[in-house]
Amino acid sequence: MIDINSLKFDKTTGLITCVVQDNLSSKILMVGYMNQKALLKTMEENRVTFFSRSKNRLWTKGETSGNFLDLIEITPDCDQDCLLIKAKPTGPVCHTGNDTCFNETNPSFSLQHLESVIQDRVNNPSPSSYTSKLLKDGINKIAQKVGEEAVELVIEAKDENRDLFLNEAADLMYHYLLLLAAKNTELVDVINVLEQRHNSPQS
């Protein structure tokens, strides 16, 4: 939990700068300002609220457009005078309709997004979902599917059909992520192992 009393709000304006980052893509979405009330409201409601200098009031991002920023995490910088806010956007962030206020495209799909979809099926099974069905079938069935997809990928790697190869690679990646979820682990856990190996003297 963030310690508000340790933050250095500007002595003149009572504001602190906030850099908003997409939790999944890591794209910088926008920069805004908060006073203590805006920060408290953000933490209480888990939706990012700023202090609007032009309107001179609290302003919840998306209150007009419906494109809210769902709060994931707040981290102060080393000087305690700036906040990094990780959030999940529910639509374009900029008032111009762009994904970000820096005119960048924020990809709506990533491996992290796929992981979140799979995790949602873990938490909220659906009878019509292929993912839910495999999860219900159990770890052995999921592991079997990973093996099957790996073999099919190897077979396609020996041929020259790029589309078939990519489709088999996608199938393997999906089932691999599903296996991780079934084992209550995430891709980041695997990345951490790879990082440890990379940093070891034997790498």
N, C-alpha and C positions, 0 to 999 in steps of 0.2 A: 504494500500500500504506500502510495506517495505521501510524503510528509509536507503538507502545504506550508507549514511554518518555516521550513528550511528554504523555501523558494524566494528568490529575489525579484519581487514585482517592482516595476519602475516606480521610484519614489514620487515622481511628478504625476504620472498618469494612472498608476496602480495596475498597469498591464504587464503581461509577460508574453513574449513571442512564442507562437506554436507552429511547428512544422508538421504537417499532416502527411503521413506515408501510408500507402496501401499495404495492408498486412500480408497479402499474398504475393503481389508483383514487386513490391518494394519501390514502386514509382512514387515520387513526391507529388502529392495531389494539389496542395495549396498551402499558403501561409496565412495565419490569422492571429488574433490576440485574445487573451482571456484575462479577466480580473478574477478575484477569488470566488465570487459568486458563480461566474461562468464555469470555473473549474469544478466547483462543488456540484453544480447541476449536471455537468458532464459525467462525473463519477457516479452520481446517484441514479441517473437515467440511462447510462451507457449509450448515450447519443451525444455527439460532439456539439457543444454550445460555445459560441464566442461572445466577446463584447464588441458590438459594432460601433466603431468610432463615428461613422457617418449618421447612424440612427440614434446613437447615445443610449443604447439599451442592450440587454442580452439578446442574442440571436442564435437560434438553433439552426445549424446548417440543414436545409431541406424543408424548413417550415412552410415555405411557399411552393417550392418545386416538387417536394416529396422525395428528393434525392438526398436522403439522410446519410450521415457518416456514423456507422455503428462502432462504438468504441471497443477496441481490443486491448490496448495497453498504453500507458503513459510513462515516459521516462525523461527525467530532467537531465540536462547536460552537466558537464563537470563543474561549471560555474553557478549552477542552479538558477540561471537567468533565461533559460530557453527550454521549451518542452518538445520532445519528439512524441507525436501522437500516432500510434498505429491504429488504423481503422479499416472497416470494410464499407466501401461506398455502395449505395443501393442504386446508383445511376450516375450520369455525368456530374462532375464536381463543379466545373466552371459555369458561370451564369451565361456564357456564350454557347453552351451546349457541348463544349469540348470535354474530353475525359478528365483533363487536368487544367489547372490555371496556367500551365506553362506550355500549352498547345501540344502536349505529347499524347500519344495513344497509350492508353492503359489496357493491356491485354486482359480480356475477361476470362481467359482460360489458361491454366497452367497445371503442372503436376500437383502443386499445392491445392489448387481448386479441386482437382479430381480427388485428391485425398480427402478434402472436406466433404465432397459428395458421398464418397464411400463411408466416411465416418457417420454421416447423417443416416445412411442405410443401416449402419450398426445400431445407432440409437433409436431409429424410427423405421423398423422393417415395413416393407410394402409388399403385399401379395403379388403384385404385377411386376416387381423389380427382379431382374436377373441377378443383381448383386445380392439382394436379400435372400434369394433362393440358394445361391452358393454358400452364403454365410450360414443359412439354416442347415445345409447339407454337411457342414463341418469342415474342420481343418484338413482332413485327409482328401476330401474332394477338391478343395481349393489347391492343395499342394499338387494333386494329380493334374489339374488344369494347367498349373505353371509348367510342369514337366512336359505336357503335351504341346503347349505353345512354344516352349524352348526348342523342341524337336522340329516343329514346323518352321520356326525361324531359321534354323540351321539348314533345313532342306531348301528354303527359298534363297538363302545366301549363296547357294551353289549355282543358281540360275541367274538370268539377266533381267528378270522382270522386277523393276524397281518398285512399282506400285504394290505388288504382292508382298515384296520384302518389307516395305514400310507398314503395311497392314498387319503382317505377322508380328512385327516389332511392337506395334501399338497394342496388339492383343496380349503380348507377353508383359508389356509394361503395366497394363491395367490389372492383369491377374497377379502380378508381382506386388503391386500396391495393395491389392485386396488381401493377399497373404500376409503382408505386414500388418494390416489393420486387424486381421483375425488373430495375430500373435500379439496384439496390443502394443505395437511399435509403429514408428513413423519413418518416412524417408530421411528425415533429419538425423535420426539415430544411426542410420547406415552411413550418412555423410560424416557424422562425427567419428565413426570408426575409420573411415577412409582418411580423414584429416589426421587422426592419431598415427596412422601408418605413414602418411606423407611426412610427418614431423619427426618420425623415429630415425635414429642414426643409420638404420639398415635400408631406408627407402632409396 
